[in-house]
Amino acid sequence: MIFGPRDQFFNRFAALLRYAPGVFPLAAGKARLAPVYVGDVASAFMRTLEDPASYDQRYDLCGPHEYTLEELVKYTAKLAGLRRKVISLGNRLSMLQAFFLEMVPGKPFSLDNYHSLQTVGTCKNDGLARLGIEKTPLESIVPTYISGRHERARF
């Protein structure tokens, strides 16, 4: 999962949390992710383009820490200043939620999202370290665009 100022992860959850009436049912909340900063991904692309030894190689790109989806959504709510109880749904309810939300305009969550969360979103082989790139923790970036200060500064 790649994050950055205009991402479709933290921004989407912040928007969804704003509409939640105090309780936020979360599909696949126990899914494990290691979000990687878009700037680190761009650096990896640049380094591999400039190094012929990297051709035909595979690089797993992940951030420095692993989280559950539930932890990330709770963190987003905290940054957005929203008091929401995040409830992680089991597999059947998660799939049912995905089925119905897939039909909502804007598709806030789909069966494809549900299925992608069934695979581990973490890395066994550290591609960023292989490329000599220091990983950027999400805690140093996400607050700059979710906390609301960034959004109000545009006005």
C-alpha positions as CSV (number, residue, x, y, z in Angstrom):
1,M,0.0,0.0,0.0
2,I,1.5,3.3,-1.1
3,F,0.7,6.5,0.8
4,G,1.2,10.2,0.2
5,P,-0.6,13.5,0.3
6,R,-3.2,12.6,-2.3
7,D,-3.4,8.9,-1.6
8,Q,-6.6,6.8,-1.9
9,F,-6.0,5.1,1.5
10,F,-5.6,7.6,4.4
11,N,-7.6,10.3,2.6
12,R,-10.5,7.9,1.8
13,F,-10.6,6.5,5.3
14,A,-10.5,10.1,6.8
15,A,-13.5,11.0,4.6
16,L,-15.4,7.8,5.4
17,L,-14.8,8.3,9.2
18,R,-16.2,11.8,9.0
19,Y,-19.5,10.3,7.8
20,A,-19.6,7.5,10.4
21,P,-22.1,8.0,13.2
22,G,-19.7,7.1,16.0
23,V,-19.1,3.5,15.1
24,F,-17.1,2.5,12.0
25,P,-17.5,-1.2,10.9
26,L,-14.2,-2.1,9.2
27,A,-13.9,-5.1,6.8
28,A,-10.7,-7.2,7.1
29,G,-9.4,-5.1,10.0
30,K,-6.8,-7.8,10.9
31,A,-5.1,-7.6,7.5
32,R,-1.4,-6.8,7.9
33,L,0.1,-3.9,5.9
34,A,3.5,-2.2,5.7
35,P,2.6,1.1,4.0
36,V,5.4,2.6,1.8
37,Y,5.8,6.3,1.1
38,V,5.3,7.4,-2.5
39,G,8.6,9.3,-2.4
40,D,10.4,6.1,-1.5
41,V,8.8,4.3,-4.3
42,A,9.8,7.1,-6.7
43,S,13.4,6.9,-5.4
44,A,13.4,3.1,-6.0
45,F,12.2,3.6,-9.6
46,M,14.9,6.2,-10.2
47,R,17.7,4.0,-8.8
48,T,16.6,1.0,-10.8
49,L,16.3,3.0,-14.0
50,E,19.9,4.2,-13.6
51,D,21.4,0.8,-12.7
52,P,21.6,-1.9,-15.3
53,A,22.3,-4.4,-12.5
54,S,18.8,-3.9,-11.3
55,Y,17.2,-5.0,-14.6
56,D,15.2,-8.2,-14.4
57,Q,15.2,-7.9,-10.6
58,R,12.3,-7.8,-8.3
59,Y,12.1,-5.4,-5.4
60,D,9.6,-5.7,-2.6
61,L,8.8,-2.2,-1.4
62,C,7.4,-1.7,2.1
63,G,7.5,0.8,4.8
64,P,9.5,0.5,8.0
65,H,6.6,-0.8,10.2
66,E,3.8,-3.3,10.0
67,Y,0.3,-2.5,11.1
68,T,-3.1,-4.0,11.0
69,L,-5.7,-2.2,8.9
70,E,-7.6,-1.6,12.1
71,E,-4.6,0.2,13.6
72,L,-4.2,2.4,10.5
73,V,-7.9,3.4,10.5
74,K,-7.8,4.2,14.2
75,Y,-4.6,6.3,13.6
76,T,-6.4,8.1,10.8
77,A,-9.4,8.9,13.0
78,K,-7.1,10.2,15.7
79,L,-5.2,12.5,13.3
80,A,-8.5,13.8,11.9
81,G,-9.7,14.6,15.4
82,L,-12.6,12.1,15.1
83,R,-13.8,10.0,18.0
84,R,-15.0,6.8,16.3
85,K,-15.2,3.2,17.6
86,V,-13.6,1.1,14.9
87,I,-15.0,-2.4,14.9
88,S,-13.2,-5.1,12.9
89,L,-15.6,-7.4,11.1
90,G,-15.1,-11.1,10.6
91,N,-14.7,-12.6,7.1
92,R,-18.4,-13.2,6.3
93,L,-19.5,-9.7,7.4
94,S,-16.4,-8.2,5.6
95,M,-17.4,-9.9,2.4
96,L,-21.0,-8.8,2.8
97,Q,-19.9,-5.2,3.4
98,A,-17.7,-5.3,0.3
99,F,-20.6,-6.7,-1.8
100,F,-23.0,-3.9,-0.8
101,L,-20.4,-1.0,-0.8
102,E,-19.3,-2.0,-4.3
103,M,-22.7,-0.8,-5.5
104,V,-22.4,2.6,-3.7
105,P,-21.4,5.5,-6.0
106,G,-17.6,6.1,-5.6
107,K,-17.2,2.4,-4.5
108,P,-15.8,3.1,-1.0
109,F,-15.0,-0.6,-0.7
110,S,-15.3,-3.5,-3.2
111,L,-14.9,-7.2,-3.4
112,D,-11.6,-6.7,-5.1
113,N,-10.5,-4.6,-2.1
114,Y,-11.7,-7.4,0.2
115,H,-9.8,-10.1,-1.8
116,S,-6.6,-8.0,-1.9
117,L,-6.7,-7.6,1.9
118,Q,-6.7,-11.4,2.2
119,T,-3.0,-11.5,1.1
120,V,-0.3,-10.3,3.3
121,G,0.7,-6.7,2.5
122,T,4.2,-6.9,4.1
123,C,7.6,-7.6,2.7
124,K,10.0,-10.5,3.4
125,N,12.8,-9.1,1.3
126,D,13.6,-5.4,1.9
127,G,13.9,-3.9,-1.6
128,L,14.4,-0.4,-0.3
129,A,17.4,-1.4,1.8
130,R,18.8,-3.3,-1.2
131,L,18.6,0.0,-3.1
132,G,20.1,2.0,-0.3
133,I,17.0,3.9,0.4
134,E,16.1,4.9,4.0
135,K,12.4,4.1,4.7
136,T,10.1,7.0,5.5
137,P,7.8,6.3,8.4
138,L,4.1,7.1,7.8
139,E,4.1,9.0,11.1
140,S,6.3,11.7,9.6
141,I,4.1,12.2,6.5
142,V,0.5,11.4,7.1
143,P,-0.1,14.0,9.9
144,T,0.8,16.7,7.4
145,Y,-2.3,16.0,5.2
146,I,-4.8,14.3,7.5
147,S,-4.7,16.5,10.6
148,G,-6.8,19.2,8.9
149,R,-4.1,21.8,9.2
150,H,-3.0,21.1,5.7
151,E,-6.5,21.3,4.4
152,R,-7.3,24.6,6.1
153,A,-4.0,26.1,4.9
154,R,-5.3,25.9,1.3
155,F,-8.0,28.4,2.2
